[in-house]
Amino acid sequence: MRLLLVVILFAHSYLISAQCTKSYRPVIFIHGFLASGDTWSNAVYYFKKAGYCENYLVAFDWNSLGGNMRRTDSLLNIVIEQTLANTGASQVDLVGHSAGGGVARNYLRDSTRAKKIAHYVQIGSRKWSSEYAWFPNSKCLNIYSEGDKVAGTNGGPVEGAQNLKLIEEDHYQVATTEKSLTTMLNFIQEKNTSKPHTSTKRKIKLAGRAVTLGDNLPMSGALINVYSLDKITGDRKSTATKINTDKNGNWEPITLSKGIPYEFELIAADSTQRTISYFFPAFTHADPLVYLRGFPKGNMISALLNQIPRKEDQSVLVVYSATQAMISGRDSVSVNGVSICSPELTPASKTAITSFIYEDGDKVSSGQSIKQFNATPFIAGIDLNLQADQNQLLKIYFNGQTLTIPSKPGKERILLAVFK
């Protein structure tokens, strides 16, 4: 287990800048329910611009679908110990979003382990009413939002902590918006004298992990084919760049061009797993946290996803928003001109970041919600017939961004459009 964590933490330290400052404390980021390390893509990019070395910014993946809390706590401690050993730091700063806040607060309950933590930042999570004598609230930053329909009244100000109250930001924006990141950076550095810089290079490096949704089990031995795409037709322009995941699901860095769309075709080593093609409109900067997710097995999410049809004449499309929810009345999201962001499909209370779009089997393309998704947080389902035809294009619009991809049979693959 120790070796596994070392690999996950430091396999992608290739982007460490010569300008980075090793006197900063490392930061451990903990994601929330159904999420993974890519929750922190914006934060890692922002902190690196402020002078952090990449291997000082660690995303901790944990099983949010029934994982054992004691085991999660033990794994987090190993990650912290490894980070301290590999950076030479005496303490780390800890950041938890949503359910990740519960993981972090549980870690701080132990007075000995809490000595390894200099500051704690809680984002969009349950507020606490009493402080630990060994870790006072003055060492904590609490970020919450009136627009967060997930934390709701369980969130709010914490007495004695530094509090940042946001107004409109949803449950995911509290962790990705620049105001949150600026406040977080200034809090944990105490005195931020760094000068952010932006790269003008036309080529960028990407790396990441392939894991199963929610439980974050590594997809070892998976094949990832990467293609550049034609902006107009979505057709593959290049021959595949082939990369394989290691035993921990990590995939090695690749160099791509800015400003053009790409397809990442994820083919699991397990032949029973469905092939998923991830489509990205464009990458604007280097990113070590590009995650590709396969379907999990043996949990509540797998039971839900196993109902997605495998048809020759229809496509299955997933629209995924990596940094915010899709909220009716605020956001504009459509597929081939049909809105998939409405009061029924994506109300603020749903906090939908993912929409599964396919015909639900009744042979009626209603455009209404698919009922089995109604009770699932963060995930919407939309009954829409997307014909799988070699001449058919899927044109996805998301708040000013557009992505065009060729329609493919659901039996062959799932099509997943990623917007940031």
N, C-alpha and C positions, 0 to 999 in steps of 0.2 A: 504493500500500500504506500509506503514512503517513497519508493521509486516512482510509482505512478504519479504521485502529486508533484514530485520534482519535475517530471516531464511536462505536465500540464502547465506548471507555473512558468517555466523558463525556456520552453521550446521555441518561442517566438520573440526572442529578445533582439531580433535582427535590426529593428528600427531604432535602437538606442542612438540618440543624437550626440554628436561630439559636444553640443552645447548644453547637454543636460547637467543638472545640478545634483550631485550625489549627497549633498548635505540635507536634502529634504527627507522627511520620513516616508517610508512606503505607505501606500494606501490599499486596504483590502476592501473590495466592493462585493456586497451580497445581494443577489437578485431576489425577486418575490415569487409568488405562486404562478406556475405554468411558464416561468421565464427562464432565461439562461444568461450567460455572461455578456451577450451582446446588448443587454439593457444598458451597459456602461460604455458603449462605443463612443457616444458624444462626450462623456466625462473623460475618458482616456485621451481622446483627441484634444480636448480643452486643456487638460493638465499637462500633456506633452508640450503643447504650445507655450505653456507657462514655465517650461524648463525641467519638468520631471523626466527622469529616465524611464524607459518603457518597462523594464523589469521591476520598477518600484510601484507599478500600477497593476494590481492582481485582481482578476475576477474569479470569485469562488463559486463554482457550480455545485448545486446540491439537489437532492431529490425532493421536489415539492409535492409529489403525489404519493404520500404515505410513507415517506422516509422516516427512519427512526431518529428522533431528536437527539438522543444521546450519541448516536453514531455521527450525526451531522455536526454536533458540537466537538466531538473528537477529531473529525476531519478538518474542521475549521482551525482547531488548535495546531494541527500538523502543518497546515498551510501557513499560519502565522509564524510558527517556529522556523519553517524552511525559508520564509521570506526574510526573517531576521538574520538567519545564518548566511544567506546568500548576498545580502546587502550590507551586512555589518552594522545595521541599525540597532538601537536599543529598544525602540518602541515602534508601533505602527499606528496609523489612524484607521478607524473602522467606519464603514458606511453601509447602511442597510435600507433597502427599499421595500415597502409593503410587508409581506410575510418575512422578508429578510431582516426587517427590523426586529421581529420576534427572535430570530436566530441570534442576532447581535446582542440584544438585551439579555438573552439567556446566557450567553458567553460571559457577559459582565457580572453575572450573579456570583461568579467564583472570584473571590478577592485576589487570589494568587494570579490567575490568568488575566484579570483586569489590569494588573501592573504592566502588562505588555502593550496596553492601549493608551495612547496619549490623548486622543479626542474621539468622540463618537458623533456621527452625523446620522440622524434618522429622517427618512423621507417618505411621506405618504403612509405612515404606519400608526399603530395604536399608541396614543399618548400614555404616559405613566404618571402615577400620582405621588409616588414616594421615591426618593433617590437612595442609591447605595452609599453608605458612609465612606466606602473606599473608592467610589467613583462619583463625585458630586455632579450635580446638574450643570454647574458652570463649565464643565468639560464637554458639554453636549450642545449640538445644534439640532434644532427640530424644525423641519420644513413641512408645511402643510398648506392645503388650498381649500377654499370654499367651493371650488368647482370639482373637487375630488369626491365622486359618488361612491367610491369603494371604501375608503377610510371613513367617510361620512362623519357622524358625530363622535366616532371613536378617536378621530384625530383632533387636533387643536393645540393650543399653547401649553407648554410645560413650564411650570413655575421654576424659576432659577436658571433655566436654560436660555441660550440665545434662540429666539424664535423668528422664523421667516414666514410670514403669512402671505400666500398668493391668493388671487381672487378667482380667476377664470381657468387656471390650468387644471387639466384632468389628471387622473391617477398616474398616467405615464409621463405626462409633461412635467410633473413636479421633479422627476429625476433626470430630465433631458434638457429643460429650458436653460438658456444662458444665465438668467437671473439666479436660478438655483445653483448652477455650477460656479458662478462668480462668488456668491455668498459662501459656498462650501470651501472654495479655495482660500479665500481670505481668512476664514475661521480656522482651518487646520494649519495654515502656515503662520498665523498670528501676525506676521508682517510680511506681506508679499511684495518683494522688490523685483520680481522677474519681469521681463519684457516679452510679451507674446510675439511669436513670429509665424509667418505663413509661408509655406513652400510654394515656389512657382514652377516646380518641375512638372513636366508633362507625363512622366511615368510615375506610377505609385506601386507600392508593395502591399499585398493583402495576405492574410493568413487567418486561420480560425479553427473551428471544430465541427465535427458532425456528431450529433447526439440525438437521442429520442426525445420527443416532446414531453416536457413536464418532469420526467424522472431523470433526465440528463444522463442516461447511460451512454457510454461511448459507442459509436458505430465503427468498430475496428475493421480494418481491411476493406472499407468502402472505396469505390472508384468515383472520382469526381472529374467530369469532363467539362472544360471551360471553353466557351465559344464567344467570340465577338459577334455582334448582331447588326444587321442593317436597320437603321433607325426608322425607315419607312415601312418595311415589310416584316421586320422581326426575324428574317431568315438568317441562318448561320453564315457568317462571312469567312471565318477562319477554320482551319482544321483544329481538332480538339487539343488543348493542353491537358494532358492526363496527369492527375495526381492521386495518390492513395493516402488514406488515413492510417495512422499508426494504431497501436493497441489501445490508446487512450482517446481515439477519435480526432486527434490533432492532424491538420494537414499543413504541409510546409509552405513557406511563402512563395508567391508568384508575383511577377511584375506585369501590370496591365496599364493601359492608356486611360487618361482622364477623359471624361466627356462623352463616352460612347456606351451603349447598353451591352450587357453581358448575360449569358446564360450559364448557370452552374448546374450541370446534370448530376444528381446524386443517385448512384446505383449501389444499393446495400450489398454486403457480402452474403447476407441471408436472402436467397432467391424468393422467399415468400413475401418479402417486403416490397412495397410499391416504389417504382422509380418516380422521383420528384425532380422537376426542372424548375430551378429558381431563376427568376428574371429580375435584373437590376437595371433601372433606367440609366444610371451612370454613377461612377465613383468619383468623388471630388478630392479625396485625400487618402493617405495610407491608413490602413485599419487592420489591427491584429485580431479583431473580434468579429469576424464574419462567420456567423453560425448557420449551418444547414441542419434541418431537423427531419428525422424520419418518424414514422408512427411507432408509438410505444406498444408494449404487449402486456396483457394481464392486469389492466387497471381501468378506471372509469372512462378515461379519455380514449383508450384503445377500443372499448366497446362502442363508443360514439363514432369514431372514425371508421370502424370496420363496416359501418352501414353505407359508406360512400360507394356508389355504384361503379362497376367496371364495364362500361359499354363501348362498343365499337363506333357508334354513330353520335355519341355525345361526349363533350369535354367536361372535365372537372377543373374549375378555376378557384384558386385561393388568392385573395387580396390581403396582404399583411402590411400593417403600418407599424414601423419599428420604433417610433418616437412619440406617438400620441394615439389617442383613441379616435375612432370615426364617429362623430356625433352629429345627429340630425339637427339642422338649423344653423350649425356652425361650419360644417365641412361639406364639400362637394365631391362625391365619389360616384363614378358610373362605369358601366361596361357596355360597350356598343350603344351608348346613348341612354341606357336604362339606369336610372339611379339605384344604387344599392345603399344609400344613406338616407333613411326616412324615419319618421317617428316610430313606426312599427319595428323596423329592422335594426336600427342603431340609435335608440334613445340614450340620453346621457347616463341613465341608470345602468345600462348594459355595459358601458365602457368597452365596446368592441374594438379590438385591435386586429382581429382576424375574421374574415368572412369567407365561408365555403359556399361556392356557387355551382349548382347543378340541378338537373331535373329530378325531383324526389321520387319518381316511380309511378305517380298517378296519371301520367301522360298529359298533365295540365301544367303549363308554364305560367304560374300565377304571379310570380314576382313577390310572393309573400314569404314570411319566415318559415323555415323548415322546423317543425315542432320539436324534434329531438334536441335542437340547439337552444331552445327557449330558456331552459333553466341553467345553462352553462355560462359562467362568467367569462368575459373577454372574447368569446367566440360566438359569431352569428352564422346562421345558415340561410341561404336564399334560394328559393325554388325558381330556377331560370334555365330554360333549355338552351344550351350552347352547342350548336351543331358542330360535329367534328368532320371537317371537310378540308381537303388539301388547299382549297382556294379561300377558305374562311379565315378571317383575321379577328382577333380579339383586341379591341381598342379600349384600354383602361385609362381613365382620367382620375387624378387624385390631386385636388387643390392646386391646379396649375401645372402639375407634372403629367406627362403622357407616356404611355408604354404600349407598343403594338407587338403582339406575338401571334404566331400561327396557331390555329386551333389543332389540337391533337386528341385522339380517342382516349377516354378515361381508362380504357383497358390497358393502354400502352404506358401512360404516365399521368401524373397530376401536375398541373401548371400553377406555379406560385409566383405572383408578382409582389416584389418588395419595394415599399416606398419609405423614405426617411425624411 
